[in-house]
Amino acid sequence: MKLSSILLALAALVSPAFSYAISHLPRSEGGLDIKLTAIGNTRIKAIITNKADRPLKLLRYNNFFDDAPTQKVEIFKDGNAVQFEGIYQHIYMTDLPDEDFISLTPGESIEREVDIATTADLTQGGAFTISSQGLIPFAEVDSNEVTGAMAFHANDLEMDVDGAVAATVEKAIKPVDKRSRLTNSCTGQRRTATVRAIQASAQLSQRSAQVAQNNAQKLQEYFKQTDQRTRQLVVNRFTAVARESTVNGGRTTYDCTDRMGHCQPRTIAYTLPAQNHITNCPIFYQMPLLTNRCHGQDQATTVLHEITHNPAIVQPHCVDHGYGYQAVRRLNAQQSLQNADTYSLFANGKMTFRLFLY
């Protein structure tokens, strides 16, 4: 079934999207301390401490609390970033259960360990610098609704790695089959849903590029600046995503089922940036193609989000500096340009499609 026509919410192009002013977000700087230490050749420990004067209820995805092979640190060799070989995952943020949060009382610490060689090639050995910073979404103690984001900036950790020993560490992600744009896991209704979402992503991205070119207010809201360089970077990325949103070419491959086993109960989809590969999780197929809710989640913006993670599309590829609208509003201009959710929220934020006719 092909997409044939689109109804646009034109009035929203000249009116601000529904949003929280930055001043209305909870103050969250300095409340979370993360200390990194080396405990082995490629193993590190993160000590996460609540330095705030109140309890913290932190979302456990895409940070040190997450057991999935997500990006928990950045690794540098001679000043150059080492390629991340794990996954970026897109989380369903509606009706979050208690088990999706980690609670910390004031002064309480939790320790987490990770082997950084499972998601990076450290076989060259020698000196590496490990860093970690970002935003962790949080909810109030008596609620599971995300209401803000807690900023953190861990210490830089210098490690001297034995490359031969690092080579023996089992990788979290195995190579994927690159012979087909849509793998043989894409059949029946799942294939149909995936194709429709890819087509919708193309049209969302095209329209978003036009809005970024002409609507300074929206550019300021999501990307914090309206200068020509910022405008062109945003337009170029949306244009690249639109071009990549196709089943007849491109460099991204798709799995319609979780053959690698990294879908968690709340994971909509995940991307392997090192392999330019996207996997849809079961919850993806329970979502609408397009939502009518501002800053809501749907299949089309999920595809858009995941494609921005792939380095074959635009370099440097997007990462997950902040997740959700509250976190996105707290990012600085540089972080916003490299944050996947900023692009999907921009595309969704009241200025795009509201109805597809078939």
Phi, psi and omega in degrees: 000121185265149175283127186245331180205160189222137173258122183260145173274081189294326182298329182291343181290339181246005177238149182293146176289154174302129183201166171262133172294148181302323182294342181272350179282147178302140176289124189224010177283142173079001183270349184230124179247130177235122179248128179258135175224151177273134180234011180181186182301314178229011179262138177232158175243136174248124175256111183259120186236135175278108179263001180281170179263019179214162178295150176243139178236097192258137175292134191270359184271148174062035176206192184296341179281349187268126179282345179292157181282058179272168182280108181261336179220164168252141183240133182234141176233117181054038178083356180254140181291136174275135184299133176278130184246016178262213184239151164254127183243144180258121189256137176282118192261003181267139176054050180293133179276167181303323185291353177274003182238151173245125181259136178230123174282162180305128180085350182283145178237148173232138179255139175226143179241148179210143174263110187289345179284348178288339182232022178203149178271107181248019186291344176294331179071179180095205186277131175230148174249129182249130178222162179204127175206158180161204182228133176248119178299147178222160174240162173288158187302323184263019183212158174248015177269125179293126184238356181188188181219135182263120180280146174215154176213102182285165175292150172284134183245124177265129180230140174255110190257135171277110185298323180295320178290320179300328181293341181273351181285130180291134180284146179287332185238132177264159177300145180255160179288120183256013186283342186223142177299309171253119185291173182291359172282349183265096179224161172057222185295328180292322176296315180301314180297319181294316179298316179298319180294321177296317178296319179293322177300320179300315183286322174300316183293319178299314180293322179295323177298320179295317180294317178300326180290329192241350186242094183295328181297316179290322178299318178295319183299317187261327186245000169074353179216158181231014180292166185296323180297312179299313181303315184291322178298317180293314179300316181297320181290316177299320179296320178294320178295318178300318180293325182280341181281076182209152176258002185252003181187212179080181186239001179264138174250156184234139164251133178267353172227162187273077182288338182266350173078031181251006175286125171262169184305330182256005182278123177280314180198164174216157183237141170256095185298327181294340181240005180051052187228136181242137175239128173274139177259165184307322184294338177305320185279354176266354184266158176287156174301313176223135179268153173267000184263126179300129182063021172280179182245144180205180183291318185296312180287337173295314177300315179303312179304311185293322180296326179296340179283346189270121183293342178290345183272299176218137176246141356287148181286164180283149175241192179246074176293321182212147188233123183094160187298319180300316180291320181299322180293341182269348181289151173279178186297317181295316178296321182299320181294336182249018184251121186300317185291336176299320181288318180291324178288322175302315181294329183271336193291066170070356187254006187239219188285147175235345182204134172251133175254143186247000000 
